[in-house]
Amino acid sequence: MRIAYLDCFSGISGDMFLGALVDAGVSSKLLVETVAALDVGARLEISRVVRGGIAATKVDVYSHGEKDLPREVFWEQRGHGHSHEHSHSHGHEHNEHVGGRVPDPAGTSQRPIPTHSEHEHGRGLKEIWQIIEKAALSGTAKAIAIRIFEALGAAEAEIHNTSIESVHFHEVGAVDAMVDIVCAAVGAEALGIDEWICSPLNVGGGTVKCAHGTLPVPAPATLKLLRDAPVYSLGPQVELVTPTGAAIVKTLATRFDSFPAMKIERAGYGAGTRDFDDHPNVLRLTIGEAAQTAGARTLHEMITVLEANLDDLSPQVLAYAAEKLLADGALDVFSVPVQMKKGRPGALLTVLSKTEDAERLTKMIFAETTTLGVRRREEQRQTLARRWETVKTSWGDVRIKIASMNGSISNYAPEYEDCRALAEANHVPLKAVLEEATQQYLRFQRKA
C-alpha cells in the first residue's frame, strides 16, 4: 500500500503543501496547467530556496500580477487597517493567502490593495463549486477540492453560529486560496496515495492580526478544523498552521501517528515564507510502500457506523441523500429494504464514517432525510492493502485500483469515475471503456 507521511514540525499551510508536492515529484507543469484551467487570473512562481539549511521548494501565487503575502506580514508592512481583510456580517476566518499582495516583479500588473467596497460581497460555497466544476479537472480532484472548502465553511459556520450556506469566503474564497486548494487536490491525486498519515502538528503560538483584530494562535477556524488532532506549540511565537493547511490535513489524513513503517521511495520539502533561526521552516512529505509485518494480511482501523430507519422518505430523496453523504466524506453509504411497524415498507440507511466525521455526517442525515433518530456504534474494519496504477486506453488514461494480501494481488478494477468521464467526453459506451481498461491492465501484468 502506497502511503504518504506529513511531518508538520513547522506547521502546514497551503503553499507549503504545494511546495512539498512538487519537491516529492508532482509535475510543476501539472500545477501550472491546473491554475490555467481555473481561469481566475492567477499564475504560479516555483523556486528553490533554503530554510534553516534545508533546500526546499517554494510556491508563490500571483493573482492579477500581485504576489500573495501571509496576513501577519501584510499587517506588519501596511499597519493594522481593514482595507483587504474586511469582514462580512456573516463572518469568516482569514486564510494565510489573502493577507495582502505585493507587485509582481515582472511588472505584469500593479493593482492597489482592494478597498472595503470591493470586498463587500464575498464568494459563497456555491459560486466556488461552480468555478471548480467548470474547470477541466478530474472528478476525483474536484471532489477533494470541494471537500476542503466545505471543511473550511463548516468551521466558519460553527464559529459564527450560522449555516454553511450563509458563509461568504472573503479570504479563503479569494483567487490565491482557490489556487492553493485546487492545486493541492490535483497534486494529491497525482501521487496516487492510498493513505495519508500526519504527525502531531506544531501550531506555533502568540497572536495573529486579522480584520477581527488580534487573535490568539491557533486562530478560531484552525482550532475548529484540528478538533481531535494532536497538536503542540514549540518554537517561534507565530502562526504555523493556517486554516487552509488545517483543512487540507482534515480532508486528506486518515490518522495522526508517529513516522510509519515503510519502504521509503522519496521525500519532498515545501518551504514557508519565513526563515527561522531555531528550526527549518519546511513541511516534509515522505512517500513509500507501507511495510508488511510478519503475518499481516489486512489493515485494521476503527470506524463509526451510523444507521437510521426510514419509512416515509421518497426513493429519489434517499438516493440524493446517499450521494451527498458520499461527497461529504462518508466511507460508504447503502440502504436495504426493511419492514417497519404496522407492516409499512421502509429502508435501513447505513453510513460508514471516519470517527472524526461522524458528527458532521449525522447532522447531514437529519437535514436530508425524515428520520427522528440516528444510531451510532464503533466497529473495527479490516481492509486489504490498496494501490493505484494507470493504464492507457484509446480514449485516455484510466486508473486501476488494485487490492492485495501479503503482496499478492487479490482484486483489481478500473476507476469508475475515470471511465465515465472518458465515455461521456468521447461519446462511447461506458462498458467499452471499462473493458479496454481491464484488458490493458491484464496485458501489462502479463508483460511484468
PENORCOR-V332430 format. One line per field, one symbol per residue. ss: DSSP state (H for helix, E for strand, L for the rest). psi: psi as a letter, one per 30 degrees, with the letter a starting at -180 (. if undefined). burial: 1 if it has 16 or more other ideal C-beta (glycine too) atoms within 10 Angstrom, else 0. Layout:
# PENORCOR-V332430
ss=???
psi=???
burial=???
This chain:
# PENORCOR-V332430
ss=LEEEEEELLLLELHHHHHHHHHHLLLLHHHHHHHHHHHLLLEEEEEEEEEELLEEEEEEEEEELLEEEELHHHHHHHHLLLLLLLLLLLLLLLLLHHHLEEEELLLLLLLLLLLLLHHHLLLEEHHHHHHHHHHLLLLHHHHHHHHHHHHHHHHHHHHHLLLLHHHLEELLLLLHHHHHHHHHHHHHHHHHLLLEEEELLEELELLEEEELLEEEELLLHHHHHHLLLLLEELLLLLLELELHHHHHHHHHHEEEELLLLLEEEEEEEEEELLLLLLLLLLEEEEEEEEELLLLLLLLEEEEEEEEEEEELLLLHHHHHHHHHHHHHLLLLEEEEEEEELHHHLEEEEEEEEELHHHHHHHHHHHHHHLLLLLLEEEEEEEEELEEEEEEEEELLEEEEEEEEEELLEEEEEEELHHHHHHHHHHHLLLHHHHHHHHHHHHHHHHHHL
psi=kklkkjjhfhakleeeeeeeeefgfkkeeeeeeeeeeehghllkjklklkjhfkklkkkkkkjhgkkkkleeeeeeefljageehkklffllkklfggelllkkffgeliklkkleefgejakleeeeeeeeefkilleeeeeeeeeeeeeeeeeeeeeghalfffkkieeffleeeeeeeeeeeeeeeefhkekkkklkkjfaablkkaffakllkkleeeeefgkfkkllkkbkiljekleeeeeeeeeekflkllklkljkelklkkkleljleflkilkkjkkakkkjlkfkelkklklkkkkkkkghkkeeeeeeeeeeeefggkelkllkklkalggkkakjkkkkkkeffeeeeeeeeeeflglfkkkklklkkkklkklklklklffakkkkkkklkhfkkfllkkkeeeeeeeeeeghlkefeeeeeeeeeeeeeeee.
burial=1111111111111111111111110100001001100101011100001010000111111110111111111110000000111111011111111111100100000000010000100111100110110010110111111111111111111111000101111111111111111111111111101111111011111001111000101111111111001010001101111111111111111101000001000011111110000001111111111101000000101011110111001000010011011001111010100000000001101111110111011101100110100100000000011110001010100111010100000001011001101110000000011101110110000000
